[in-house]
Amino acid sequence: MKFKPGFGYLALLLTALLLVWLFSGELRSSRDHAPETVTPEAEQVAVAVELSTAQPYRRQVVLQGQVEPWQSVDLRAQISATVDALPVERGAQVAQGDRLLQLSEDDRRSRLLQARAQLAYSRSQLEAGQSLRRQGLNAQTDLLRLQSELAVAEQAVRSAELALKHTRPVAPFAGVLDRLDVDQGDYLVAGQVWGRLLDTAVLRVRAQVPQQQVAGLELGQRAELVLLDRRTLSGVVSHISREADSATRSFTVEIRLENPEGLRIAGASATARIEIGSVDAHRISTALLTLDDAGQLGVLYLEPDDRVQFAPVQRISTGTEGSWVSGLPEDIRLITLGGGFVSPGQRVRVHQAPESR
């Protein structure tokens, strides 16, 4: 039997053709009017900044030193003799020329008398020889011998006088007899130390300054001295060595300190603070200091367009409250947070901006 298409078949065919036409139109429309791809911009890094303003900073060189007497000397015996008397007690204040010790004279006075007698004889012999020489009765060599004998006699007198003088040692300068290591009856050998004399009316603080800081020091600069017990004294720079120590490459600095009250501080440690002028500087957190690729110390800051930049600095001092640095403009926006995630030239977003300190 032959198949004859009917109305139902025709409707089904038309429906299929309609679906094909609609689907092909959607594909064409999607292809012709595809939506544009939107690429989100890179999100800017957020940083915190702080406005810092320069302040006058009084620059100081801080040194650790030791307080010393302005003058001091170990007293030594110049001759070998017995201690006959102790005119001055240990710890006594003495004036220049005061007798400090009395040693036995032994035969030194008689030797002096003998030397003087020999000197008188030598002078008379020379005078007689000169008279004979004028008369032509003796040779020139005889006259030279008599002159030599006179010189020997004069030297013998000077030596005998000096030996007798050494039995009465005196203070070479005014000060305190801080040590007296002998008793009456002790026997001293020439060269033996028997005491120590100190001049503490004036003191000095001796310290070492690094070669990087010595250029800022000058004679006459005021210095503040702080002792271990927190007492504060005032002094003046009195000496700066011309040559650095070959081992430490540092220079010796001495500070003169008046001591009218007679403070017992010789030998103590002291911190010396020497003012070397004023400079405009910023006080910042030490944590903000960083190094650039060349190893130069500096800080990160923001320009007016919020771009990161690096500024080199010179560190003046560092303490518990932060670091003082110079080399920055008067006002600067320092990056305080987020600096580790940015680099110079990068534009950032300011998260917070506290007012100037």
TIFIMAR-108750 format. One record per residue (C-alpha): residue number from 1; x, y, z. Coordinates in steps of 0.25 Angstrom, whole numbers, padded with zeros to 4 digits. Example, Ala and Ser with C-alpha at 12.3 -4.5 7.8 and 13.67 -1.06 7.14 Angstrom:
BEGIN
<node><seq>1</seq><east>0049</east><north>-0018</north><up>0031</up></node>
<node><seq>2</seq><east>0055</east><north>-0004</north><up>0029</up></node>
This chain:
BEGIN
<node><seq>1</seq><east>0000</east><north>0000</north><up>0000</up></node>
<node><seq>2</seq><east>0005</east><north>0014</north><up>-0004</up></node>
<node><seq>3</seq><east>0008</east><north>0024</north><up>0007</up></node>
<node><seq>4</seq><east>0000</east><north>0037</north><up>0005</up></node>
<node><seq>5</seq><east>0004</east><north>0049</north><up>0013</up></node>
<node><seq>6</seq><east>-0007</east><north>0055</north><up>0020</up></node>
<node><seq>7</seq><east>-0009</east><north>0068</north><up>0028</up></node>
<node><seq>8</seq><east>-0002</east><north>0064</north><up>0041</up></node>
<node><seq>9</seq><east>0011</east><north>0061</north><up>0033</up></node>
<node><seq>10</seq><east>0011</east><north>0074</north><up>0027</up></node>
<node><seq>11</seq><east>0009</east><north>0081</north><up>0040</up></node>
<node><seq>12</seq><east>0020</east><north>0074</north><up>0046</up></node>
<node><seq>13</seq><east>0030</east><north>0077</north><up>0035</up></node>
<node><seq>14</seq><east>0026</east><north>0092</north><up>0036</up></node>
<node><seq>15</seq><east>0029</east><north>0092</north><up>0051</up></node>
<node><seq>16</seq><east>0043</east><north>0086</north><up>0049</up></node>
<node><seq>17</seq><east>0046</east><north>0096</north><up>0038</up></node>
<node><seq>18</seq><east>0042</east><north>0107</north><up>0047</up></node>
<node><seq>19</seq><east>0051</east><north>0102</north><up>0059</up></node>
<node><seq>20</seq><east>0063</east><north>0101</north><up>0050</up></node>
<node><seq>21</seq><east>0061</east><north>0115</north><up>0045</up></node>
<node><seq>22</seq><east>0059</east><north>0121</north><up>0059</up></node>
<node><seq>23</seq><east>0072</east><north>0114</north><up>0064</up></node>
<node><seq>24</seq><east>0080</east><north>0118</north><up>0052</up></node>
<node><seq>25</seq><east>0076</east><north>0133</north><up>0055</up></node>
<node><seq>26</seq><east>0080</east><north>0132</north><up>0070</up></node>
<node><seq>27</seq><east>0094</east><north>0127</north><up>0066</up></node>
<node><seq>28</seq><east>0096</east><north>0138</north><up>0056</up></node>
<node><seq>29</seq><east>0091</east><north>0149</north><up>0066</up></node>
<node><seq>30</seq><east>0100</east><north>0143</north><up>0077</up></node>
<node><seq>31</seq><east>0112</east><north>0143</north><up>0067</up></node>
<node><seq>32</seq><east>0109</east><north>0157</north><up>0062</up></node>
<node><seq>33</seq><east>0106</east><north>0164</north><up>0075</up></node>
<node><seq>34</seq><east>0116</east><north>0156</north><up>0085</up></node>
<node><seq>35</seq><east>0118</east><north>0164</north><up>0098</up></node>
<node><seq>36</seq><east>0131</east><north>0171</north><up>0100</up></node>
<node><seq>37</seq><east>0141</east><north>0165</north><up>0110</up></node>
<node><seq>38</seq><east>0143</east><north>0174</north><up>0122</up></node>
<node><seq>39</seq><east>0157</east><north>0173</north><up>0129</up></node>
<node><seq>40</seq><east>0157</east><north>0178</north><up>0143</up></node>
<node><seq>41</seq><east>0168</east><north>0188</north><up>0146</up></node>
<node><seq>42</seq><east>0179</east><north>0184</north><up>0155</up></node>
<node><seq>43</seq><east>0175</east><north>0188</north><up>0170</up></node>
<node><seq>44</seq><east>0185</east><north>0198</north><up>0175</up></node>
<node><seq>45</seq><east>0193</east><north>0195</north><up>0188</up></node>
<node><seq>46</seq><east>0188</east><north>0202</north><up>0201</up></node>
<node><seq>47</seq><east>0198</east><north>0209</north><up>0209</up></node>
<node><seq>48</seq><east>0198</east><north>0217</north><up>0222</up></node>
<node><seq>49</seq><east>0205</east><north>0230</north><up>0222</up></node>
<node><seq>50</seq><east>0209</east><north>0241</north><up>0233</up></node>
<node><seq>51</seq><east>0213</east><north>0255</north><up>0230</up></node>
<node><seq>52</seq><east>0226</east><north>0258</north><up>0237</up></node>
<node><seq>53</seq><east>0231</east><north>0272</north><up>0239</up></node>
<node><seq>54</seq><east>0246</east><north>0276</north><up>0241</up></node>
<node><seq>55</seq><east>0250</east><north>0281</north><up>0255</up></node>
<node><seq>56</seq><east>0263</east><north>0288</north><up>0260</up></node>
<node><seq>57</seq><east>0272</east><north>0277</north><up>0266</up></node>
<node><seq>58</seq><east>0284</east><north>0280</north><up>0274</up></node>
<node><seq>59</seq><east>0295</east><north>0271</north><up>0269</up></node>
<node><seq>60</seq><east>0304</east><north>0264</north><up>0280</up></node>
<node><seq>61</seq><east>0316</east><north>0255</north><up>0280</up></node>
<node><seq>62</seq><east>0314</east><north>0245</north><up>0291</up></node>
<node><seq>63</seq><east>0327</east><north>0239</north><up>0297</up></node>
<node><seq>64</seq><east>0330</east><north>0229</north><up>0308</up></node>
<node><seq>65</seq><east>0342</east><north>0234</north><up>0316</up></node>
<node><seq>66</seq><east>0349</east><north>0233</north><up>0330</up></node>
<node><seq>67</seq><east>0352</east><north>0245</north><up>0340</up></node>
<node><seq>68</seq><east>0366</east><north>0247</north><up>0343</up></node>
<node><seq>69</seq><east>0374</east><north>0257</north><up>0351</up></node>
<node><seq>70</seq><east>0379</east><north>0269</north><up>0344</up></node>
<node><seq>71</seq><east>0393</east><north>0265</north><up>0349</up></node>
<node><seq>72</seq><east>0398</east><north>0253</north><up>0356</up></node>
<node><seq>73</seq><east>0412</east><north>0247</north><up>0359</up></node>
<node><seq>74</seq><east>0418</east><north>0235</north><up>0366</up></node>
<node><seq>75</seq><east>0428</east><north>0240</north><up>0377</up></node>
<node><seq>76</seq><east>0441</east><north>0232</north><up>0376</up></node>
<node><seq>77</seq><east>0453</east><north>0232</north><up>0384</up></node>
<node><seq>78</seq><east>0465</east><north>0239</north><up>0377</up></node>
<node><seq>79</seq><east>0475</east><north>0233</north><up>0387</up></node>
<node><seq>80</seq><east>0476</east><north>0221</north><up>0396</up></node>
<node><seq>81</seq><east>0474</east><north>0225</north><up>0410</up></node>
<node><seq>82</seq><east>0466</east><north>0223</north><up>0423</up></node>
<node><seq>83</seq><east>0453</east><north>0230</north><up>0426</up></node>
<node><seq>84</seq><east>0455</east><north>0239</north><up>0438</up></node>
<node><seq>85</seq><east>0442</east><north>0247</north><up>0438</up></node>
<node><seq>86</seq><east>0428</east><north>0248</north><up>0432</up></node>
<node><seq>87</seq><east>0425</east><north>0263</north><up>0432</up></node>
<node><seq>88</seq><east>0412</east><north>0261</north><up>0424</up></node>
<node><seq>89</seq><east>0401</east><north>0251</north><up>0427</up></node>
<node><seq>90</seq><east>0394</east><north>0243</north><up>0416</up></node>
<node><seq>91</seq><east>0382</east><north>0250</north><up>0410</up></node>
<node><seq>92</seq><east>0388</east><north>0264</north><up>0413</up></node>
<node><seq>93</seq><east>0387</east><north>0276</north><up>0404</up></node>
<node><seq>94</seq><east>0400</east><north>0282</north><up>0401</up></node>
<node><seq>95</seq><east>0406</east><north>0294</north><up>0394</up></node>
<node><seq>96</seq><east>0417</east><north>0294</north><up>0383</up></node>
<node><seq>97</seq><east>0430</east><north>0293</north><up>0390</up></node>
<node><seq>98</seq><east>0425</east><north>0287</north><up>0403</up></node>
<node><seq>99</seq><east>0434</east><north>0276</north><up>0409</up></node>
<node><seq>100</seq><east>0428</east><north>0262</north><up>0408</up></node>
<node><seq>101</seq><east>0439</east><north>0253</north><up>0414</up></node>
<node><seq>102</seq><east>0451</east><north>0254</north><up>0422</up></node>
<node><seq>103</seq><east>0462</east><north>0244</north><up>0419</up></node>
<node><seq>104</seq><east>0475</east><north>0241</north><up>0427</up></node>
<node><seq>105</seq><east>0487</east><north>0250</north><up>0422</up></node>
<node><seq>106</seq><east>0497</east><north>0240</north><up>0426</up></node>
<node><seq>107</seq><east>0511</east><north>0245</north><up>0421</up></node>
<node><seq>108</seq><east>0505</east><north>0254</north><up>0410</up></node>
<node><seq>109</seq><east>0507</east><north>0267</north><up>0418</up></node>
<node><seq>110</seq><east>0522</east><north>0264</north><up>0420</up></node>
<node><seq>111</seq><east>0524</east><north>0260</north><up>0406</up></node>
<node><seq>112</seq><east>0518</east><north>0273</north><up>0402</up></node>
<node><seq>113</seq><east>0528</east><north>0281</north><up>0411</up></node>
<node><seq>114</seq><east>0539</east><north>0272</north><up>0405</up></node>
<node><seq>115</seq><east>0535</east><north>0275</north><up>0391</up></node>
<node><seq>116</seq><east>0534</east><north>0290</north><up>0394</up></node>
<node><seq>117</seq><east>0548</east><north>0290</north><up>0400</up></node>
<node><seq>118</seq><east>0554</east><north>0283</north><up>0388</up></node>
<node><seq>119</seq><east>0547</east><north>0293</north><up>0379</up></node>
<node><seq>120</seq><east>0554</east><north>0305</north><up>0386</up></node>
<node><seq>121</seq><east>0567</east><north>0298</north><up>0385</up></node>
<node><seq>122</seq><east>0565</east><north>0295</north><up>0370</up></node>
<node><seq>123</seq><east>0562</east><north>0310</north><up>0368</up></node>
<node><seq>124</seq><east>0574</east><north>0315</north><up>0375</up></node>
<node><seq>125</seq><east>0583</east><north>0305</north><up>0367</up></node>
<node><seq>126</seq><east>0577</east><north>0310</north><up>0354</up></node>
<node><seq>127</seq><east>0579</east><north>0325</north><up>0358</up></node>
<node><seq>128</seq><east>0594</east><north>0321</north><up>0361</up></node>
<node><seq>129</seq><east>0595</east><north>0314</north><up>0348</up></node>
<node><seq>130</seq><east>0590</east><north>0326</north><up>0340</up></node>
<node><seq>131</seq><east>0600</east><north>0335</north><up>0347</up></node>
<node><seq>132</seq><east>0611</east><north>0326</north><up>0344</up></node>
<node><seq>133</seq><east>0607</east><north>0325</north><up>0330</up></node>
<node><seq>134</seq><east>0607</east><north>0340</north><up>0328</up></node>
<node><seq>135</seq><east>0621</east><north>0340</north><up>0333</up></node>
<node><seq>136</seq><east>0624</east><north>0328</north><up>0323</up></node>
<node><seq>137</seq><east>0628</east><north>0319</north><up>0334</up></node>
<node><seq>138</seq><east>0619</east><north>0307</north><up>0331</up></node>
<node><seq>139</seq><east>0613</east><north>0301</north><up>0319</up></node>
<node><seq>140</seq><east>0599</east><north>0302</north><up>0313</up></node>
<node><seq>141</seq><east>0597</east><north>0288</north><up>0316</up></node>
<node><seq>142</seq><east>0598</east><north>0290</north><up>0331</up></node>
<node><seq>143</seq><east>0588</east><north>0301</north><up>0330</up></node>
<node><seq>144</seq><east>0578</east><north>0292</north><up>0323</up></node>
<node><seq>145</seq><east>0580</east><north>0281</north><up>0333</up></node>
<node><seq>146</seq><east>0577</east><north>0291</north><up>0344</up></node>
<node><seq>147</seq><east>0564</east><north>0296</north><up>0337</up></node>
<node><seq>148</seq><east>0560</east><north>0281</north><up>0336</up></node>
<node><seq>149</seq><east>0562</east><north>0279</north><up>0351</up></node>
<node><seq>150</seq><east>0554</east><north>0291</north><up>0354</up></node>
<node><seq>151</seq><east>0542</east><north>0286</north><up>0345</up></node>
<node><seq>152</seq><east>0543</east><north>0273</north><up>0352</up></node>
<node><seq>153</seq><east>0542</east><north>0280</north><up>0366</up></node>
<node><seq>154</seq><east>0530</east><north>0288</north><up>0362</up></node>
<node><seq>155</seq><east>0523</east><north>0276</north><up>0357</up></node>
<node><seq>156</seq><east>0526</east><north>0269</north><up>0370</up></node>
<node><seq>157</seq><east>0520</east><north>0280</north><up>0378</up></node>
<node><seq>158</seq><east>0507</east><north>0280</north><up>0370</up></node>
<node><seq>159</seq><east>0506</east><north>0265</north><up>0372</up></node>
<node><seq>160</seq><east>0508</east><north>0266</north><up>0387</up></node>
<node><seq>161</seq><east>0498</east><north>0278</north><up>0388</up></node>
<node><seq>162</seq><east>0487</east><north>0270</north><up>0380</up></node>
<node><seq>163</seq><east>0489</east><north>0257</north><up>0388</up></node>
<node><seq>164</seq><east>0487</east><north>0265</north><up>0401</up></node>
<node><seq>165</seq><east>0475</east><north>0272</north><up>0395</up></node>
<node><seq>166</seq><east>0469</east><north>0258</north><up>0391</up></node>
<node><seq>167</seq><east>0468</east><north>0255</north><up>0406</up></node>
<node><seq>168</seq><east>0457</east><north>0266</north><up>0407</up></node>
<node><seq>169</seq><east>0447</east><north>0262</north><up>0395</up></node>
<node><seq>170</seq><east>0437</east><north>0273</north><up>0393</up></node>
<node><seq>171</seq><east>0424</east><north>0274</north><up>0385</up></node>
<node><seq>172</seq><east>0426</east><north>0278</north><up>0370</up></node>
<node><seq>173</seq><east>0412</east><north>0284</north><up>0370</up></node>
<node><seq>174</seq><east>0400</east><north>0287</north><up>0379</up></node>
<node><seq>175</seq><east>0391</east><north>0275</north><up>0382</up></node>
<node><seq>176</seq><east>0387</east><north>0264</north><up>0391</up></node>
<node><seq>177</seq><east>0397</east><north>0253</north><up>0396</up></node>
<node><seq>178</seq><east>0388</east><north>0242</north><up>0392</up></node>
<node><seq>179</seq><east>0397</east><north>0231</north><up>0396</up></node>
<node><seq>180</seq><east>0408</east><north>0230</north><up>0406</up></node>
<node><seq>181</seq><east>0414</east><north>0216</north><up>0406</up></node>
<node><seq>182</seq><east>0426</east><north>0217</north><up>0416</up></node>
<node><seq>183</seq><east>0427</east><north>0218</north><up>0431</up></node>
<node><seq>184</seq><east>0438</east><north>0224</north><up>0439</up></node>
<node><seq>185</seq><east>0450</east><north>0215</north><up>0440</up></node>
<node><seq>186</seq><east>0448</east><north>0209</north><up>0426</up></node>
<node><seq>187</seq><east>0459</east><north>0208</north><up>0417</up></node>
<node><seq>188</seq><east>0457</east><north>0213</north><up>0403</up></node>
<node><seq>189</seq><east>0465</east><north>0209</north><up>0390</up></node>
<node><seq>190</seq><east>0467</east><north>0219</north><up>0379</up></node>
<node><seq>191</seq><east>0456</east><north>0218</north><up>0369</up></node>
<node><seq>192</seq><east>0446</east><north>0212</north><up>0379</up></node>
<node><seq>193</seq><east>0432</east><north>0218</north><up>0379</up></node>
<node><seq>194</seq><east>0428</east><north>0223</north><up>0393</up></node>
<node><seq>195</seq><east>0415</east><north>0232</north><up>0390</up></node>
<node><seq>196</seq><east>0406</east><north>0238</north><up>0380</up></node>
<node><seq>197</seq><east>0402</east><north>0253</north><up>0378</up></node>
<node><seq>198</seq><east>0390</east><north>0257</north><up>0371</up></node>
<node><seq>199</seq><east>0384</east><north>0271</north><up>0367</up></node>
<node><seq>200</seq><east>0369</east><north>0269</north><up>0367</up></node>
<node><seq>201</seq><east>0366</east><north>0284</north><up>0368</up></node>
<node><seq>202</seq><east>0365</east><north>0282</north><up>0352</up></node>
<node><seq>203</seq><east>0361</east><north>0269</north><up>0346</up></node>
<node><seq>204</seq><east>0361</east><north>0264</north><up>0332</up></node>
<node><seq>205</seq><east>0352</east><north>0254</north><up>0324</up></node>
<node><seq>206</seq><east>0360</east><north>0246</north><up>0314</up></node>
<node><seq>207</seq><east>0352</east><north>0239</north><up>0303</up></node>
<node><seq>208</seq><east>0353</east><north>0234</north><up>0289</up></node>
<node><seq>209</seq><east>0345</east><north>0239</north><up>0278</up></node>
<node><seq>210</seq><east>0343</east><north>0232</north><up>0264</up></node>
<node><seq>211</seq><east>0350</east><north>0238</north><up>0252</up></node>
<node><seq>212</seq><east>0336</east><north>0240</north><up>0246</up></node>
<node><seq>213</seq><east>0332</east><north>0250</north><up>0257</up></node>
<node><seq>214</seq><east>0346</east><north>0257</north><up>0260</up></node>
<node><seq>215</seq><east>0343</east><north>0267</north><up>0249</up></node>
<node><seq>216</seq><east>0332</east><north>0274</north><up>0257</up></node>
<node><seq>217</seq><east>0340</east><north>0276</north><up>0270</up></node>
<node><seq>218</seq><east>0348</east><north>0289</north><up>0273</up></node>
<node><seq>219</seq><east>0356</east><north>0294</north><up>0285</up></node>
<node><seq>220</seq><east>0347</east><north>0302</north><up>0295</up></node>
<node><seq>221</seq><east>0334</east><north>0295</north><up>0292</up></node>
<node><seq>222</seq><east>0325</east><north>0293</north><up>0304</up></node>
<node><seq>223</seq><east>0323</east><north>0278</north><up>0309</up></node>
<node><seq>224</seq><east>0313</east><north>0272</north><up>0318</up></node>
<node><seq>225</seq><east>0318</east><north>0261</north><up>0327</up></node>
<node><seq>226</seq><east>0309</east><north>0251</north><up>0333</up></node>
<node><seq>227</seq><east>0314</east><north>0242</north><up>0344</up></node>
<node><seq>228</seq><east>0309</east><north>0228</north><up>0348</up></node>
<node><seq>229</seq><east>0302</east><north>0234</north><up>0360</up></node>
<node><seq>230</seq><east>0294</east><north>0243</north><up>0350</up></node>
<node><seq>231</seq><east>0302</east><north>0256</north><up>0355</up></node>
<node><seq>232</seq><east>0304</east><north>0266</north><up>0343</up></node>
<node><seq>233</seq><east>0316</east><north>0274</north><up>0342</up></node>
<node><seq>234</seq><east>0321</east><north>0284</north><up>0332</up></node>
<node><seq>235</seq><east>0334</east><north>0285</north><up>0324</up></node>
<node><seq>236</seq><east>0342</east><north>0290</north><up>0312</up></node>
<node><seq>237</seq><east>0349</east><north>0283</north><up>0301</up></node>
<node><seq>238</seq><east>0364</east><north>0285</north><up>0304</up></node>
<node><seq>239</seq><east>0371</east><north>0276</north><up>0295</up></node>
<node><seq>240</seq><east>0369</east><north>0268</north><up>0282</up></node>
<node><seq>241</seq><east>0380</east><north>0259</north><up>0277</up></node>
<node><seq>242</seq><east>0386</east><north>0262</north><up>0263</up></node>
<node><seq>243</seq><east>0388</east><north>0247</north><up>0261</up></node>
<node><seq>244</seq><east>0379</east><north>0235</north><up>0262</up></node>
<node><seq>245</seq><east>0382</east><north>0223</north><up>0269</up></node>
<node><seq>246</seq><east>0388</east><north>0212</north><up>0260</up></node>
<node><seq>247</seq><east>0380</east><north>0201</north><up>0266</up></node>
<node><seq>248</seq><east>0366</east><north>0207</north><up>0268</up></node>
<node><seq>249</seq><east>0367</east><north>0219</north><up>0257</up></node>
<node><seq>250</seq><east>0361</east><north>0228</north><up>0268</up></node>
<node><seq>251</seq><east>0366</east><north>0241</north><up>0273</up></node>
<node><seq>252</seq><east>0368</east><north>0245</north><up>0288</up></node>
<node><seq>253</seq><east>0360</east><north>0256</north><up>0293</up></node>
<node><seq>254</seq><east>0362</east><north>0263</north><up>0307</up></node>
<node><seq>255</seq><east>0351</east><north>0271</north><up>0314</up></node>
<node><seq>256</seq><east>0356</east><north>0281</north><up>0325</up></node>
<node><seq>257</seq><east>0347</east><north>0281</north><up>0337</up></node>
<node><seq>258</seq><east>0348</east><north>0291</north><up>0349</up></node>
<node><seq>259</seq><east>0347</east><north>0284</north><up>0363</up></node>
<node><seq>260</seq><east>0346</east><north>0295</north><up>0373</up></node>
<node><seq>261</seq><east>0338</east><north>0286</north><up>0383</up></node>
<node><seq>262</seq><east>0348</east><north>0275</north><up>0383</up></node>
<node><seq>263</seq><east>0339</east><north>0264</north><up>0378</up></node>
<node><seq>264</seq><east>0345</east><north>0250</north><up>0379</up></node>
<node><seq>265</seq><east>0342</east><north>0246</north><up>0365</up></node>
<node><seq>266</seq><east>0356</east><north>0244</north><up>0359</up></node>
<node><seq>267</seq><east>0357</east><north>0230</north><up>0353</up></node>
<node><seq>268</seq><east>0342</east><north>0229</north><up>0351</up></node>
<node><seq>269</seq><east>0335</east><north>0227</north><up>0338</up></node>
<node><seq>270</seq><east>0327</east><north>0238</north><up>0331</up></node>
<node><seq>271</seq><east>0318</east><north>0240</north><up>0319</up></node>
<node><seq>272</seq><east>0322</east><north>0253</north><up>0311</up></node>
<node><seq>273</seq><east>0312</east><north>0260</north><up>0302</up></node>
<node><seq>274</seq><east>0319</east><north>0271</north><up>0293</up></node>
<node><seq>275</seq><east>0310</east><north>0280</north><up>0285</up></node>
<node><seq>276</seq><east>0314</east><north>0282</north><up>0271</up></node>
<node><seq>277</seq><east>0303</east><north>0291</north><up>0265</up></node>
<node><seq>278</seq><east>0288</east><north>0290</north><up>0261</up></node>
<node><seq>279</seq><east>0282</east><north>0284</north><up>0248</up></node>
<node><seq>280</seq><east>0268</east><north>0282</north><up>0243</up></node>
<node><seq>281</seq><east>0264</east><north>0268</north><up>0245</up></node>
<node><seq>282</seq><east>0252</east><north>0258</north><up>0246</up></node>
<node><seq>283</seq><east>0250</east><north>0248</north><up>0257</up></node>
<node><seq>284</seq><east>0244</east><north>0235</north><up>0251</up></node>
<node><seq>285</seq><east>0242</east><north>0221</north><up>0255</up></node>
<node><seq>286</seq><east>0255</east><north>0213</north><up>0253</up></node>
<node><seq>287</seq><east>0246</east><north>0203</north><up>0246</up></node>
<node><seq>288</seq><east>0244</east><north>0212</north><up>0235</up></node>
<node><seq>289</seq><east>0258</east><north>0212</north><up>0231</up></node>
<node><seq>290</seq><east>0261</east><north>0204</north><up>0219</up></node>
<node><seq>291</seq><east>0272</east><north>0201</north><up>0208</up></node>
<node><seq>292</seq><east>0271</east><north>0203</north><up>0193</up></node>
<node><seq>293</seq><east>0278</east><north>0194</north><up>0183</up></node>
<node><seq>294</seq><east>0291</east><north>0201</north><up>0185</up></node>
<node><seq>295</seq><east>0291</east><north>0199</north><up>0200</up></node>
<node><seq>296</seq><east>0288</east><north>0214</north><up>0203</up></node>
<node><seq>297</seq><east>0280</east><north>0217</north><up>0216</up></node>
<node><seq>298</seq><east>0267</east><north>0224</north><up>0214</up></node>
<node><seq>299</seq><east>0252</east><north>0225</north><up>0215</up></node>
<node><seq>300</seq><east>0240</east><north>0223</north><up>0206</up></node>
<node><seq>301</seq><east>0230</east><north>0234</north><up>0204</up></node>
<node><seq>302</seq><east>0219</east><north>0239</north><up>0195</up></node>
<node><seq>303</seq><east>0219</east><north>0250</north><up>0184</up></node>
<node><seq>304</seq><east>0207</east><north>0259</north><up>0183</up></node>
<node><seq>305</seq><east>0202</east><north>0249</north><up>0172</up></node>
<node><seq>306</seq><east>0203</east><north>0237</north><up>0182</up></node>
<node><seq>307</seq><east>0214</east><north>0231</north><up>0175</up></node>
<node><seq>308</seq><east>0225</east><north>0224</north><up>0184</up></node>
<node><seq>309</seq><east>0239</east><north>0230</north><up>0184</up></node>
<node><seq>310</seq><east>0252</east><north>0227</north><up>0192</up></node>
<node><seq>311</seq><east>0259</east><north>0238</north><up>0199</up></node>
<node><seq>312</seq><east>0273</east><north>0236</north><up>0205</up></node>
<node><seq>313</seq><east>0276</east><north>0240</north><up>0219</up></node>
<node><seq>314</seq><east>0287</east><north>0242</north><up>0229</up></node>
<node><seq>315</seq><east>0285</east><north>0236</north><up>0242</up></node>
<node><seq>316</seq><east>0289</east><north>0246</north><up>0253</up></node>
<node><seq>317</seq><east>0285</east><north>0238</north><up>0266</up></node>
<node><seq>318</seq><east>0277</east><north>0226</north><up>0270</up></node>
<node><seq>319</seq><east>0269</east><north>0224</north><up>0283</up></node>
<node><seq>320</seq><east>0258</east><north>0218</north><up>0290</up></node>
<node><seq>321</seq><east>0248</east><north>0228</north><up>0284</up></node>
<node><seq>322</seq><east>0253</east><north>0226</north><up>0270</up></node>
<node><seq>323</seq><east>0264</east><north>0232</north><up>0260</up></node>
<node><seq>324</seq><east>0267</east><north>0246</north><up>0256</up></node>
<node><seq>325</seq><east>0271</east><north>0247</north><up>0242</up></node>
<node><seq>326</seq><east>0275</east><north>0259</north><up>0233</up></node>
<node><seq>327</seq><east>0274</east><north>0260</north><up>0217</up></node>
<node><seq>328</seq><east>0259</east><north>0261</north><up>0216</up></node>
<node><seq>329</seq><east>0251</east><north>0273</north><up>0212</up></node>
<node><seq>330</seq><east>0244</east><north>0281</north><up>0223</up></node>
<node><seq>331</seq><east>0230</east><north>0274</north><up>0221</up></node>
<node><seq>332</seq><east>0229</east><north>0260</north><up>0215</up></node>
<node><seq>333</seq><east>0219</east><north>0249</north><up>0215</up></node>
<node><seq>334</seq><east>0225</east><north>0236</north><up>0220</up></node>
<node><seq>335</seq><east>0220</east><north>0223</north><up>0217</up></node>
<node><seq>336</seq><east>0218</east><north>0216</north><up>0231</up></node>
<node><seq>337</seq><east>0210</east><north>0203</north><up>0227</up></node>
<node><seq>338</seq><east>0211</east><north>0195</north><up>0214</up></node>
<node><seq>339</seq><east>0225</east><north>0200</north><up>0210</up></node>
<node><seq>340</seq><east>0229</east><north>0186</north><up>0209</up></node>
<node><seq>341</seq><east>0219</east><north>0183</north><up>0197</up></node>
<node><seq>342</seq><east>0222</east><north>0195</north><up>0188</up></node>
<node><seq>343</seq><east>0234</east><north>0200</north><up>0180</up></node>
<node><seq>344</seq><east>0239</east><north>0214</north><up>0175</up></node>
<node><seq>345</seq><east>0230</east><north>0219</north><up>0164</up></node>
<node><seq>346</seq><east>0218</east><north>0211</north><up>0168</up></node>
<node><seq>347</seq><east>0205</east><north>0219</north><up>0170</up></node>
<node><seq>348</seq><east>0197</east><north>0214</north><up>0183</up></node>
<node><seq>349</seq><east>0185</east><north>0217</north><up>0190</up></node>
<node><seq>350</seq><east>0186</east><north>0225</north><up>0203</up></node>
<node><seq>351</seq><east>0179</east><north>0217</north><up>0214</up></node>
<node><seq>352</seq><east>0181</east><north>0227</north><up>0225</up></node>
<node><seq>353</seq><east>0188</east><north>0240</north><up>0227</up></node>
<node><seq>354</seq><east>0190</east><north>0245</north><up>0241</up></node>
<node><seq>355</seq><east>0193</east><north>0259</north><up>0244</up></node>
<node><seq>356</seq><east>0207</east><north>0264</north><up>0246</up></node>
<node><seq>357</seq><east>0213</east><north>0261</north><up>0259</up></node>
